[in-house]
């Protein structure tokens, strides 16, 4: 299989399936495209050859192309049933799918104001955006969602062992760290476990080594020096 992704420092959607595949030791070839949203760019030209959606990530398995992170996750779960990609328990599995779908379609204020930027530290921006009702509401919901899942499962991850749900929220952990958004200690402990989990740690290492800064992804900095 091949997984087409964008820059690791910025591409939160790409991070999710990459982390999932890495964590469970599922072999794949990485195909990284430099993010460039200009019409006619090499990014769009190369994507057009594999998906009509024009977005990363895309999973290629033989002549099959699967796009969208939820679809990729479901395909991988069906293809590699030996791994607990989703929790084994049917009720836990339904809850895990629910919180992933909520991430997929929600938290727009947090995502819009706090773009993923793994190597950056922007606490002053985080302090400013917390004044916006939508960001505070999103943060409170994420804290409550994580806490409920951890209390129900007993941890150490949302549904006990690391699953698609943790991979799906790994970019959120990155955002909360970059912008120093305040969370209770039990949530900070969960974030630390995610950050050092296999797959997540590998992605973060690669993102820090990337050093490919894109101006349109750096709205809070006039220059990188």
N, C-alpha and C positions, 0 to 999 in steps of 0.2 A: 504494500500500500504506500501511497504518497500523500502527504498532507501539505497543501499549499497554504502558507501563512504570510502575514505582514511583519513589519519590524517588531522585534520582541519587546523593545522598550515601551511601545505604545499600543500594540494591537491586542486589546483585552479579549476580543472574540476569538482570535487565533490561539490565545493562551489556553483556553478551556480544553479543547480536544487534544492539544499537544501534551498538556500536563496529564490528562487522563491516560493517553496511550503510553507515555513514559512511565507513569506510576505503576501500571500493571504489566510493564515489560512487553508490550505488544509491538512487534517490529514494524517500522515504517521509515520511509525516506522523507526528509524535510525538504521542501521547496519554498525558499523564502523570497518574496517579492518586496522590493522597496516601495513603501506607500507613496503614491503620487496620484492625487485625485484630479489632475488636470485632464481635460478632454483629449483623447488621443494619446495619452501617456503609455509608456511601455508596460506599466502596471495593468492598465485596462486591456491593452492588446494581448498580453499573455493570459490574463484571466478569461478573456473571450474564447480562448481555445479550449477551456475546460468547463466553464459554467456560464449560463445565460444570466445569472444573478449579478455578476460583476463585483462580487464581494469575497473577501476572505473570512473564514477559512473554507477550503474545499478538500474533501477527502476523495482520493482517486484509488479505486480498487479494480484493476483490470480496465474494462471499458465502462465501468460505472463511476459516475461523479455524484457525490453526496455533498450538498451545501447546507448551510445553517447549522449552528452548533447543536441544537436539540436533535435535529435529524441525524447528524454525525454520531452523537452519543447513543441514540437508539440503535443505529446500525451496528456500531461497535459492540453494544450489549448483546445484540442478537447473534452477531458473528462469533463472539468469544464468550460463550456462556459459562466457561469454566471460571471466569472472573466475576466477582460481585460488583459489577459496574454500578448497578442499582442495588439497594438493600434486598436481601433474599425474602424478608417478610413482606407479604402483600400490602399490609397497611403502611408500613414504613416506606415501601417503594412508592406508594401513591403520594405520601407526604413529600418524599424527596422530589418526585416529578413536579409536584405543586410548587415547591419553593424555587425550583429551577425555572419553571414557567413564569413565576412572578419576577424573577431576575430578568428573564428574557424580554418581558414586556413592560416592566416597571422601573422604578427608581430613576426616572428621567432627570429629576432635578440634581441628584447627586452625580449621575453620569455626565450631565451636561456641564456642570460647574467644576467637576473634579476629574478631568480626563486622566487616564492611566499614563503614568510617566515614572517608571520604576526607579530610575537613577536620581530623580529630583527630590528635593525636600522643600516644600512650600507651605510651611505652617502659617505664614501671614495670609496666604490666600485662603487656607482652611478656616482661619478665624473670621475672615470677612464673609465667606459664603455661608457660614453657619447662621448668620443673621437672616438669611432667606428662609422663609417658612418651609418651602418645599425640601430644601436640603436637610433641615433639622428633622422634618417628618420622615424622610427616607432613612436617615441615620437611626432614628428611634425604632423604626420598623425592622431594620436589619438586626439591630441589637436584640430586639424581642424575638425575632424569628430564630436567630442563632441560639439564644438562651433556651427557648422552648425545646428545640431539637436536641440540644446537648443534655438538658435535664431528662428528657424522655428516653434518650439512648444510653446515658451514662458516660458518653464520650469514648475516646478522646476527640473523635470527629463528630460531625453532625448526626450521623446515623451509626455510630460505633466505629467501624473501620472506615478508612478513607473511601469515598465513593464519588460518583458523578456530582453530587451536590457540593462537595468540598472543592472539586475542580472548578465547578461553575462559579463559586464565590471567591476563588483565589484572586482574581483581578480586583474584587472589592476590598480584600485585605490590602492589596497594594495601594489602592486609592486612600484608604483610611490612614495608612502609614505616610504616604507622600504628603498629605495635607494635614497630618497630625490631628485628625478629628478625634474628639474625646470619647473613649469607651470605658465601661467598667472593667475591673481587673480580670474577671472570669472570661470576658470577651477578648481582652488583650492576650490572655493565655492561649485561648483557642487560635487567635491569629498567629501567635508564635509557632504553634504546632503546624499550622498550614504552611507557614513560610519555610519551615525546615523539612517538610515532607518530600520524599523522592518525587521527582517530576517538577514540583514547584521550585525547589532549590536549583534544579538544573536550568529551568527557564530563567530564573532571576540571574544566575551566573552569566548566562549567555546575553541577557539584556544589558547587564552592566558592562560587558566586554564589547558590546556592539558599537558604541560611540558614533552612531549615525543619527545626528540630530536634525530634525525636520522643523523648519520655521513655523509651519502651520499647526504643529503639535506643541509649540512652545509659546502660547499666547501671553504668558506672564513674564517673559524675559525678552529684553531688547536684543540681546546677543548672548552667545555661549562663550565668547572669549577664545 
